[in-house]
Amino acid sequence: MKFIDFFAGIGGFRRGMELAGHECVGFCEFDKFATASYISMHLLTEEQRKALEDIPIKKRQKEILKEEYRNGEWYANDIRRVYAGDIPKADCWCFGFPCQDISVAGKQAGFQGNRSSLFFRVMYLVGQLKEEDKPTYLFIENVKNLLSVNGGWDFARLLIEMEQWGYDAEWQVLNSKDFGVPQNRERCFIIGHLRGRSSAEVFPVEGADGKNSVSLNLFGCLNGRNSQRDRVYSDDGVAIKVKEATKQGYSECRVGVDAVNLSVPGSKTRRGRVGKEIANTLDTSCNQGIFVQVSEELVVYAVWYEKYQCYIAIRKLTPKECFRLQGWSDDYFEKAEFVNSDSQLYKQAGNGVTVSVIKAIAEKLKLGDEPNG
């Protein structure tokens, strides 16, 4: 079925939906850096990419925002300025509306906040459509705290708003670690069903196999060449430059100890050590680290780890590894890296949805959309 990608970020919804066989017909994203990554990852032709290669990255970042590089796909940069009649007809609207006002890490203003209240803008647009033009499904994502912020009254408001415009809702909290990536990331997913047109239930959605298909060690080790900008962390969490890059990269990690939340380097609780071979929830800084065994070819500060009889250091995950934790393959990361700095790539990974979770839900949506499904 056809879908629109609102609050698109770098397109985690899009990729998961496409992997399940659905077709994107347009997207909306306000952040220019995320939009640049989105276009590079999903819309740019190889001929266009080759033509942009010789342009400095700063100019490339601006150039790619031009309409010609979207190759005819509908786009809006601000949902507050979108008219319902301009939106392409679609069977499903996907959106993870801004969570800063809802997250436990924020002020928890809920729907009183300017950003999270954009949910109501989406519903307003739905309400402006003729019945036959309304999407059959609303596919919504937000933080788990959406269920309880402001004593649960905001979630009740969300359900009432959906009901007012003709949608029955079902929801489930899913954790990315159950869908093939080693990241502890709980998110609330909601499916709105347009009454009279959609009836098949999507939830519950089961994890890939109930276990993690990959370990953090797979993501935490560099297999390619290191550069002088690589960073490791001493035992107290202080960043140190790698003095000498090795041709082989870090040796393969088999230490098997906990991941580390570098935002609280001195913590001795689970807030600092976040679980064996599992990363904590990525945020916009992606301030996650892992223990790595130190190669003799590296000159770094390290500590002796008696249990494993080796020197180890703590280093921050790279942007590529953070993309992997969100279910992106390396070729998609490289397309994002084509137009953005590391700081923006960290932000984009932390702000996104996990592709494999979206794919699992989208596959259930596909079944529900089939005749007699």
Salt bridges, closest charged atoms under 4 A:
GLU18 OE2 - ARG14 NE 3.00
ASP31 OD2 - LYS347 NZ 3.77
GLU46 OE2 - ARG49 NE 3.70
GLU63 OE1 - LYS66 NZ 2.93
GLU73 OE2 - ARG14 NH1 2.57
ASP78 OD1 - ARG80 NE 2.96
ASP78 OD2 - ARG81 NH1 2.45
GLU131 OE1 - LYS134 NZ 3.48
ASP133 OD1 - LYS89 NZ 3.71
GLU141 OE2 - ARG187 NE 3.53
GLU163 OE2 - ARG195 NH2 3.66
ASP168 OD1 - ARG195 NH1 2.95
GLU170 OE2 - HIS193 NE2 2.69
GLU186 OE1 - LYS144 NZ 3.26
GLU252 OE2 - ARG254 NH2 2.20
GLU321 OE2 - ARG315 NH2 2.91
ASP330 OD2 - ARG324 NH2 2.68
GLU334 OE2 - LYS320 NZ 3.78
ASP342 OD2 - ARG229 NH1 3.30
GLU363 OE2 - LYS359 NZ 2.66
